[in-house]
Amino acid sequence: MPKTLFAKKRVRQSLKKKIYNQQAKAKIKSLAKKVERSADWNEAIENLKLATEALDKAARLRVIHKNKASRTKSQLAKLANSKKKQG
């Protein structure tokens, strides 16, 4: 256990940050699943917009790396566009 005041504060801060990061990552994962499970192209595009916003925000706040955000957006866009060809 930390002994000094600033070490105790760092523990508190890191716990808050951990919870925030977990929530942000969970939101990204759920929005990505919505894109995957979309029935038609229009629904997929709407969900893709929400997922893109969440990914950009997470990358800006350094929850995830910017290249991971970019890669995930590309994969989701490819998936959403494949729905257009199907239906």
ABEGO torsion letter per residue (X at the ends): XBABAAAAAAAAAAAAAAAAAAAAAAAAAAAAAAAAABABAAAAAAAAAAAAAAAAAAAAAGABBAAAAAAAAAAAAAAAAAAAAAX
